[in-house]
């Protein structure tokens, strides 16, 4: 990644592990001041301390993206600490347990929607207000291959991720002329703690996942980070409302 983010400020939610952590590190290595937000404060605090020890500028914040008060505070802390907000990766998300549509509980449906869809909207709301005040910025929302295909047993997850793409495209049209570019990244099966939890540590399940990948392997978190940084950079200045698939060819079959 040759893009420079010197003098820029980036915010990453779900930054405690996996794709969020990899993206926060990539922004920092590219010169940005980085805010790492997660509901698990210890994880982002440890990550931020390591970045600071490496000479980077970083701030760790606890944030539950389902709580508007906490989201608003997250943006306020970002701006009060670093002065502005140039790039945001709305990545916080959860997986649902595998169950057929008619058997999903209302509580499970609401939990997945609250984090994976409403949380993205809430973060965008406050990010957009700040970016409008300062005259521009770039937002990347984390959807999924689950935003473009279905998968039996994951109705709530896929519904939320499809919703992220509709939200991204609509907001992109609303704000493009005002200097704010909004796009989405759609990861395939990436080696993250979430995917590890889906396998239950079963090597046979993992082998079946790999068998489904045209490229013959799972993706790395750093490969998603590279896509997010490009979408956030001047190199993608004419990319608006796009859903970038980073899936090893899975959806091309």
N, C-alpha and C positions, 0 to 999 in steps of 0.2 A: 504494500500500500504506500504510494508515493504522495498521497494527498497530505497537505499540511493544514493543521488546525491551530497553528500558533495564534494566540490572542483570542481564541474562541472559547466558548463555554458550552459544555455538553452535559446533558442529564440522561441517565439510564435507570429505568425502573426494573425491578427483578434482577438487580445487579449482584446479588449475593452468590450466584453460581451460574454455571452453564453459559448460555449465549449472552446473557446480560453482563456477566463478569468479563467475558472475553471482549465484549464490545467496549465496556468501560476502560479496560486496559488498552485497547487499540486506540481509542480517542486520546488517552493520556500519552501514549507513545508517539502520537501524531502531533502533540504539542498543546492539546486542549486542557483547560481546567475542567475537571470532571466531578459531577455529583453522582454518587452511587446511592440509590434508594432501594429499600427492600423492607418487607415486613419482619425479616430476621435481621435485627440490628447488629448482632455480633458478627455476622458474616461480612456485611459491608464495611463495618468498622475495621475489621482485620485487613480487608482488601485495600481500603483507603490508607491505612497506616503503612502498608507495604509500598503503595505508590508514592506516598510522601517520602518514605525512606529512600526511594529510588530517584528523588529529585523532582517528582511530579506534583502538580497542584490537584488536591482531591478533597472532597467533603463527603462524609457518610451520613445518611439520614434514614431514620426509621419512617416508613410510610406504608399504610394500608390503603391501597388505591380505591377501595370501596368507600372510603370516608372522605367526603369533599373537604372537610376542615383540614385533615392531614395533607391532602393533595395541594390545597391552597397554600398551606404553610410550607410545603416542600418548595414550591416556586418562589415564595417570598424569601426563604432562606438561601436559595440559589442566587437570587438577584442581590440580596443584601451582602452575600459573601463575595461574589465574583462580578457583580455589576450588570449582568445581562444573561440572556439565554439564546444561544445560536442554533443548537441542535438538540433534539430530544428523541430517544428511542423508547417507545412505550412497549415494554417487553414483559411486564409482570403477567403471569398466567399460571393456571393449574390444569391438570388433567382430571377427567371424571373416571370413576370406576366403570368397567365394561358392563353394561346392562342394556337390554332392549328398551326401545322408546317408551312402551306402555308401562314399563316397570321402574322408570326413573322417578324418584321421590321429588316432591315439590321443593324440598329443602336443597337437594342436590342440584336441581335445575337452577334455582336461584343463586346458589353459591358460585357455580361455574359462570353464569351470566354476569354476576356482580363483579367478578374479578376480570374475566376475559373480555368482556364487552363494555359494560358500564365503566369499569376502571379505565379503559382506554379513552372513552369519551370524557371522563372527568379530568384525566391528565391533559388531554387536548384542550379542553375548555380553558384551563388556567395557563397553559403554554401559549395558546393563541392570543390571549389577552396581553401577555407580556411581549410576544413577538410583534403584535400590532403597535404597541407603544414604542418599540425600538426601531420599527421599520422593516422587519423581515426575519427570516429564520427557516429552518428545515425540520420537519417532523417525519419520523419513520415509525409506523405501527407494526407490531409483530402479529401477523396472521399465521398461516400455516398452509401446508398442502391440504389440511383439513378445511381450509377456506374455499377450496375449488373442487374438492371431491367429497364423497361420502365414505363412511366406514361403519359397518354394523357394530352396534354397541356403544357408540360414542356420539349420540345425537346432540346432547347439550354442548359438548365441545365443538363439534362441527358447526352447529347453528351459530354459536358465538363467533367462531373464526370467519364464517361467511359474513356475519354482521360487521366485523372489523373492516372487511373490504368495502362493503357498502358505505360505511361511515367514512372511510378513507377517501373514496372517490367523490363523495358528496362534498366533504369539507375541502378537498383539493380544488374543486371548482369554485367554491365560495371565496377562497383566500389567495388563489394563484396571482391575481392581478394586484394584490397588495404585498407582494414580495415574500409570501410564505409558501414553500413547496411541501406538499404532504404526499407521502408514498407509503407502501407497505412492503415488507419482506415476508415471503412464504417459505419457511424452512421445511425441508423434508425430515427424515429421521436422523437426528443429530445425537451424538454421544454426550448426553447431559444427564444429570441426576433424575430428571423426569422420565427419560427413556429407560434408564437403569431400573427405576421403580416399576416400570411396565413389564420388564422381563422377569422381575423377582429374582434376579441373579441366576436364572436358568440359561445355560449356554445353548441349549437347543432352541429356546425361544429367540435368542439373539441371532443364532444361525439362520433361522427362518426369516427374520427381519432383513438380514444381509442378502439372502437369496432373492428377495423382492426388489433389490436395488440394481438397476441397470449398470451402474458404475462399479458394482461389486463390493461396496463398503458403505458404512454409515458416514455421515458428515461430521466435520469437526466444528466446535463452537467458533473457532477463529475464522472459518469460512463464511459464517453468517455475519460476523463482525466486519469482515472486509466488504460485504455487500451493503451493510448499514452505513459504513463510512463513505462509500462511494455515493449512495443515495443522498447523503447529507452534504456532499461536497460540491464545489463549483463545477466539477466534471459532469455532474448530473443536472446542470442548470435548466435543461429543457425537458426534464423528466417530471411529470406531474400526474398524480392519481394512478400510479402504476403499481401493480402487484408483481413483485420480482420473485419468481420461483427459484429457489436454491435447493434443489432436491435430487441431484444426481441422476436426473432423467426419469424419475418415478412417474410424473404426470404426463410424460411424452409418450408413454406406451400406448 
